[in-house]
Amino acid sequence: MKVGEYVKKGLKNFVEGEAEGKEGSYSEGVHRVSVFVKLEDGKIVDCKFNSTKRCKKLLAVTDYMCELAKEKGSVPTKEEILSNFQEEKEKDKMENRVSIALKALEKALS
């Protein structure tokens, strides 16, 4: 899937401001993302985020990361997230945005 298609379908986990749960934020350059996680019995049961809105790649990968985290109950791998966006040409940028999202999630869980 392409990032543009994913974003057009709608971001299920994006929130304006803050959400309930433990927060983790990470910034790199102009990119900033905050992830809000709810845990039950050590498993992720909810995951929301907010981010700088200028980067569709960051919005898409963070939203998908939240979906996977809720499904698995744990942190998804970089490969699991990237597998949904195989049609994207700029692989290096995609890997960078995924790493930003994962760092924010890991901070929320620490």
Stockholm file with secondary structure:
# STOCKHOLM 1.0

chainA/1-110         MKVGEYVKKGLKNFVEGEAEGKEGSYSEGVHRVSVFVKLEDGKIVDCKFNSTKRCKKLLAVTDYMCELAKEKGSVPTKEEILSNFQEEKEKDKMENRVSIALKALEKALS
#=GR chainA/1-110 SS CCHHHHHHHCCSSBCSSCCSSEEEEEEETTEEEEEEEEEETTEEEEEEEEECTTCHHHHHHHHHHHHHHHHHSSCCCHHHHHGGGTTCSCHHHHHHHHHHHHHHHHHHHC
#=GC SS_cons         CCHHHHHHHCCSSBCSSCCSSEEEEEEETTEEEEEEEEEETTEEEEEEEEECTTCHHHHHHHHHHHHHHHHHSSCCCHHHHHGGGTTCSCHHHHHHHHHHHHHHHHHHHC
//
